């Protein structure tokens, strides 16, 4: 099966922390998109071709409003996907509105739904849906209408599809999975004797082997074996911790009025992270930007990061490969989230307008190969199963991470861009940074969560 079609040039890598992007090679449209989103503003990107939405509507195509929070390289790729979808002649003309990532986006989306000004389609992180759907801020998808436009449950991995389901209704359709993965420098790995005969990283199946491989790579780089930054960054802290926690086969249940957790699994995970942050395997006090720079400059042989960093590392020009994070504690698992399409609530949606929105989402899903080229793992399995995807490296090598992904524990206050990961930062950072007692730090985190569980969902 082939999905090859003309592709626009690869998106530029996102800037290194603290340095503005180089606009060279970008169009004025792309620079405007990135700068407005980075500044926390709103960028509305209309269709190409010189047609206003009103003129297009007069010609039979329905104008669609589409909100998302994708900026930088992701925003450029998404703009291309939308422009391509608009040329397919499926009865719509979509206009993008790009808002600042995180709390500003989710606040504005909630206000738009409550105030009767909701867009036709909006992207949310799948981990945030549980906080929005119960309050009536999202409308469920009509599965029969989805099937009419060529999208059905069987086109997705079960755990990805189920994440969008709540009380029997489907509230989000995933565009992708973006898990935490292990990238590695093949040149460093080869010199360290850590490449197998197949040219891939040697099998790593237990905690000690991972540390041994990392130390061997440090002997080559002279810096560290693993690039990992967390300082002041609750998201980075949580992503690695939750990966190891779930590899213990442990549950993290927030469905009641008190958190149900496995303290022993949490302590074991945190103690192992402390062993990693020894100054040889990984720096004990690095932030995210330091880790990106360290791996890009071959001062570390491996990199614990999200798939979104792939464009940056491919641009660095060294031998690069990637894989799911090795299973160190018995159960294959990786932290992940998904960008997912939602229908913000409308009191009296026009049936033909809604159908146009379904057509638009179906077209983005079916033509998401460029999204894979930017690093994300497409959720629409016909893309993953295509010959074109199989030829993408290292994307095809880490695609199995989508089969072992774990979203945030489900509660109204969890998910990407929420305060949940900040609570982890506030209570556990000293465990990472100063070697504080893991049990005390984790139990403080659980107490903080229990405070939130005692509160009603504000939306």
C-alpha positions in Angstrom: 0.0 0.0 0.0 1.4 3.4 -0.9 0.3 6.8 0.4 3.0 8.8 -1.4 2.0 12.2 -2.6 3.9 15.4 -3.2 5.2 16.6 0.2 6.1 20.1 1.1 9.7 20.7 2.5 10.5 19.3 5.9 9.6 21.6 8.7 12.5 23.5 10.3 13.7 22.2 13.6 12.4 24.0 16.7 14.9 26.4 18.2 17.3 25.5 21.0 16.0 26.9 24.3 17.0 30.6 24.7 17.7 31.2 21.0 15.2 32.6 18.5 14.4 30.6 15.4 16.2 31.3 12.2 13.6 32.6 9.7 15.8 31.7 6.7 13.9 29.5 4.3 10.5 30.1 5.9 7.7 31.9 4.3 6.2 35.0 5.8 3.1 33.0 6.7 5.2 30.5 8.6 7.1 33.1 10.5 3.9 34.8 11.4 2.3 31.6 12.6 5.3 30.7 14.8 5.8 34.1 16.3 2.2 34.7 17.2 1.8 31.3 18.9 5.1 31.7 20.8 4.0 35.0 22.0 0.8 33.6 23.4 -1.3 35.3 20.8 -3.7 34.0 18.2 -2.9 33.5 14.6 -5.8 32.9 12.1 -4.5 31.3 8.9 -7.0 31.4 6.1 -7.1 29.2 3.0 -4.6 29.7 0.1 -5.7 30.7 -3.3 -7.0 34.2 -2.6 -10.6 33.1 -1.7 -12.2 34.5 1.4 -14.5 32.2 3.4 -17.5 34.1 2.3 -16.6 33.8 -1.4 -15.9 30.1 -1.0 -19.2 29.6 0.7 -21.0 31.2 -2.2 -19.3 28.6 -4.4 -20.6 25.7 -2.4 -17.9 25.0 0.1 -18.7 25.5 3.8 -16.2 27.6 5.8 -14.9 25.6 8.8 -13.3 27.1 11.9 -10.5 24.9 13.3 -8.6 25.7 16.5 -5.4 24.1 17.6 -2.4 24.7 19.8 0.4 23.5 17.5 3.2 26.0 16.9 6.8 25.9 15.8 7.7 23.1 13.4 4.4 21.3 14.3 2.4 24.3 13.4 4.1 24.6 10.0 3.4 21.0 9.2 -0.3 21.3 10.3 -0.7 24.4 8.2 0.4 22.3 5.2 -2.0 19.5 6.1 -4.9 21.9 6.2 -4.0 23.6 3.0 -3.8 20.2 1.3 -7.1 19.1 2.7 -8.8 22.3 1.4 -7.7 21.4 -2.1 -9.5 18.0 -2.1 -12.9 19.5 -3.0 -14.8 17.8 -0.2 -17.2 20.6 0.5 -15.3 22.7 3.1 -12.7 25.4 3.4 -11.0 25.3 6.8 -9.5 28.3 8.5 -7.0 27.7 11.4 -6.9 29.6 14.6 -3.7 28.9 16.5 -3.7 29.7 20.3 -0.9 29.5 22.9 -0.1 26.0 24.2 -1.3 25.0 27.6 -3.7 26.7 30.0 -4.5 29.7 27.8 -5.7 27.4 25.0 -7.8 25.2 27.2 -9.4 28.2 29.0 -10.3 29.9 25.7 -11.7 26.6 24.3 -13.9 26.2 27.4 -15.1 29.7 27.3 -15.9 29.4 23.6 -18.0 26.3 24.2 -19.9 27.9 27.1 -20.4 31.2 25.3 -21.8 29.8 22.1 -18.8 30.7 20.0 -17.2 27.2 19.6 -15.2 26.3 16.5 -16.3 23.5 14.3 -13.3 21.3 15.2 -10.6 21.7 17.8 -7.5 19.8 18.8 -7.1 18.7 22.4 -4.7 16.4 24.1 -6.5 13.1 24.7 -5.4 13.3 28.3 -7.6 16.4 28.8 -10.8 15.0 27.4 -11.9 13.5 30.8 -11.9 17.0 32.3 -14.0 18.5 29.5 -16.6 16.0 28.3 -18.4 15.5 31.6 -19.2 19.2 31.8 -20.9 19.3 28.4 -18.1 21.2 26.7 -17.6 18.6 24.0 -20.2 16.9 21.7 -19.8 13.1 21.1 -18.8 11.9 17.6 -21.5 10.1 15.5 -19.9 6.8 14.7 -22.2 6.1 11.8 -21.3 9.5 10.2 -17.6 8.8 10.9 -18.0 5.5 9.0 -19.6 7.3 6.1 -16.4 9.4 5.7 -14.2 6.3 6.0 -13.1 6.4 9.6 -14.0 3.6 12.1 -12.8 2.1 15.4 -10.8 -0.6 13.6 -8.5 2.0 12.1 -7.0 2.7 15.5 -5.1 0.8 18.2 -7.5 -0.2 20.9 -5.9 1.8 23.7 -5.7 4.9 21.5 -9.4 4.7 20.5 -10.5 3.9 24.1 -8.8 7.0 25.4 -11.3 9.1 23.5 -14.3 7.2 25.0 -16.2 8.2 28.1 -19.3 6.5 29.4 -19.9 4.8 26.1 -19.5 7.9 23.9 -16.5 8.8 21.8 -15.4 12.4 22.4 -12.1 12.6 20.7 -10.5 11.0 17.6 -6.7 10.8 17.8 -4.5 12.2 15.2 -1.3 10.7 16.7 0.5 9.3 19.6 3.6 11.2 20.9 5.3 8.9 23.4 8.5 9.2 25.4 11.2 7.2 23.5 14.9 6.5 23.5 16.9 8.2 20.8 20.6 7.2 20.3 23.6 8.3 18.4 24.7 5.3 16.3 28.2 6.5 15.9 28.7 6.8 19.7 26.9 3.5 20.2 29.2 1.7 17.7 32.4 3.1 19.4 31.0 2.0 22.7 30.4 -1.6 21.5 26.6 -1.1 22.0 25.4 -1.9 18.5 24.3 -5.4 17.6 25.1 -7.1 14.3 21.8 -5.7 12.9 23.1 -2.1 13.5 20.6 -1.5 16.3 21.2 -0.9 19.9 22.0 -4.1 21.8 19.0 -5.6 23.7 18.5 -3.9 27.1 16.1 -5.8 29.3 17.0 -4.9 32.8 18.0 -1.8 34.8 21.7 -2.8 35.2 22.2 -3.3 31.5 20.9 0.1 30.7 23.3 1.7 33.2 26.2 -0.4 31.8 25.4 0.7 28.2 25.1 4.3 29.3 28.5 4.2 31.1 30.1 2.7 28.0 28.7 5.6 25.9 30.0 8.1 28.4 33.4 6.7 27.9 33.1 7.7 24.3 31.4 11.1 24.7 33.4 12.3 27.7 30.2 14.0 28.8 27.3 11.7 29.7 25.8 8.5 28.6 22.2 9.8 28.6 20.8 13.3 27.9 17.9 13.9 30.2 16.8 17.3 31.6 14.2 17.9 34.2 15.1 20.9 36.3 12.1 23.1 36.8 10.1 20.9 34.4 7.4 18.8 36.0 6.4 17.4 32.6 9.9 15.9 32.0 10.1 14.6 35.5 6.7 12.9 35.2 7.2 11.4 31.8 10.2 9.4 32.9 8.8 8.5 36.3 5.5 7.3 34.9 7.2 5.2 32.2 9.2 3.4 34.9 6.2 3.2 37.3 4.0 1.6 34.6 6.8 -0.8 33.7 6.4 -2.1 37.2 2.9 -3.1 36.2 1.5 -0.6 38.8 -1.8 1.1 38.6 -2.5 4.8 39.3 -6.2 5.2 39.9 -7.8 8.6 40.5 -11.4 7.5 40.1 -12.4 7.8 43.7 -11.9 10.5 46.4 -8.4 9.3 47.2 -5.6 8.2 44.9 -5.0 4.5 44.7 -1.3 4.0 44.0 1.6 1.5 44.4 4.0 3.3 46.7 6.6 0.5 46.4 6.6 0.7 42.6 6.9 4.5 42.9 9.8 4.3 45.3 11.6 1.8 43.2 11.2 4.0 40.1 12.5 7.1 41.9 15.4 5.3 43.4 16.5 4.2 39.9 16.2 7.7 38.6 18.4 8.8 41.4 21.0 6.2 40.3 20.8 7.5 36.8 21.5 11.1 37.9 25.0 10.4 39.0 27.0 12.7 36.8 28.2 9.9 34.6 25.0 8.2 33.3 23.2 11.6 33.3 23.7 15.1 34.7 22.2 15.5 38.1 21.0 19.0 37.5 20.2 19.6 33.8 17.1 21.3 32.4 15.4 20.4 29.1 17.3 22.8 26.9 20.6 21.4 28.2 19.6 17.9 27.4 18.6 18.9 23.8 21.9 20.7 23.3 23.9 17.9 24.9 22.5 15.2 22.6 22.6 17.3 19.5 26.3 18.1 20.0 27.2 14.4 20.6 28.0 15.0 24.3 25.6 12.2 25.2 25.0 8.9 23.4 21.3 8.5 24.3 18.4 10.8 24.8 15.2 10.3 26.8 12.7 12.5 25.1 9.5 12.8 23.2 9.2 12.1 19.5 8.6 15.8 18.8 12.4 16.3 19.1 13.0 14.2 16.0 13.3 17.1 13.5 15.9 18.8 15.7 18.0 15.7 16.0 17.8 14.8 12.3 19.0 18.3 11.5 22.1 17.8 13.8 23.6 15.6 11.2 24.9 12.6 13.1 23.9 8.9 12.8 20.5 8.8 14.6 18.2 6.0 15.5 15.4 5.5 18.0 13.3 2.9 19.7 10.7 2.5 22.5 12.2 3.0 25.9 13.6 -0.4 26.9 11.5 -2.5 29.3 13.6 -2.4 32.5 11.1 -3.5 35.1 9.1 -6.3 33.4 6.1 -4.7 31.7 6.5 -2.9 28.4 5.3 0.7 28.9 5.9 4.3 27.9 4.3 7.6 28.8 2.5 9.2 25.9 -0.3 11.6 25.0 -2.2 12.1 21.7 -3.3 15.2 19.8 -7.0 14.5 19.2 -9.8 16.0 17.2 -12.9 17.1 19.2 -16.2 18.7 18.5 -16.6 21.7 21.0 -20.2 21.9 22.1 -22.7 23.6 19.9 -26.4 23.9 21.0 -27.9 23.6 17.5 -25.3 22.3 15.1 -26.2 22.5 11.4 -26.2 18.9 10.1 -24.4 19.8 6.8 -21.8 21.9 8.7 -21.1 19.0 11.0 -20.8 16.6 8.1 -18.2 19.0 6.5 -16.3 18.9 9.8 -16.3 15.1 9.7 -15.0 15.2 6.1 -12.2 17.6 7.1 -11.1 15.4 10.0 -11.2 12.3 7.9 -9.0 14.0 5.3 -6.4 15.0 7.9 -6.3 11.5 9.2 -6.0 9.8 5.9 -3.2 12.2 4.7 -1.2 12.3 7.9 2.1 10.9 6.5 3.8 14.4 6.7 2.8 14.4 10.4 4.8 11.2 10.8 7.7 12.9 9.0 7.7 15.5 11.8 8.1 12.7 14.4 4.6 11.9 15.7 3.2 8.4 15.3 0.0 8.6 13.2 -3.0 7.1 15.0 -4.7 6.2 11.7 -3.4 2.7 11.2 -3.7 2.6 7.4 -1.0 5.2 7.3 1.2 3.2 9.7 0.7 0.1 7.6 1.7 1.8 4.3 4.9 1.2 2.4 5.7 4.9 2.7 5.7 4.9 6.4 7.8 1.7 6.5 10.5 3.7 4.7 10.7 6.4 7.3 13.6 6.0 9.7 13.8 6.1 12.6 10.0 6.6 12.8 9.2 3.1 11.8 11.7 1.8 14.5 9.9 3.5 17.4 6.3 3.1 16.1 5.8 0.1 18.4 5.8 2.5 21.3 2.2 3.3 20.4 1.3 -0.2 21.4 2.6 0.2 25.0 1.6 3.8 25.7 0.1 5.0 28.9 -1.8 8.3 29.3 -1.9 10.3 32.5 -4.2 8.9 35.2 -7.7 10.1 34.4 -9.1 13.0 36.4 -10.4 16.4 35.7 -7.1 18.1 36.7 -4.6 15.8 34.9 -3.2 15.8 31.4 -0.8 17.9 29.2 -0.8 21.5 30.0 -2.6 21.0 33.4 -1.3 21.6 36.9 -1.0 17.9 37.7 2.6 17.6 36.5 3.4 20.9 38.4 2.3 19.1 41.6 4.9 16.4 40.8 7.5 19.1 40.3 6.7 20.8 43.6 6.8 17.7 45.7 9.4 15.4 44.0 12.0 17.6 42.4 14.2 17.4 45.5 14.2 13.7 45.1 15.8 14.1 41.7 18.0 17.1 42.5 19.1 16.6 46.1 18.7 12.9 46.7 15.8 13.5 49.1 13.9 10.4 50.4 11.8 9.0 47.5 9.0 7.7 49.7 8.5 11.0 51.5 8.5 12.9 48.2 6.0 10.6 46.5 3.7 10.5 49.5 3.7 14.3 49.5 2.7 14.2 45.9 -0.2 11.8 46.7 -1.4 14.1 49.5 -1.5 17.0 47.0 -3.5 14.9 44.5 -6.0 13.9 47.3 -6.6 17.6 47.9 -7.6 18.0 44.2 -9.7 14.8 44.3 -11.8 16.4 47.1 -12.7 19.3 44.8 -15.5 19.3 42.2 -14.6 19.6 38.5 -14.8 23.4 37.9 -16.0 22.9 34.3 
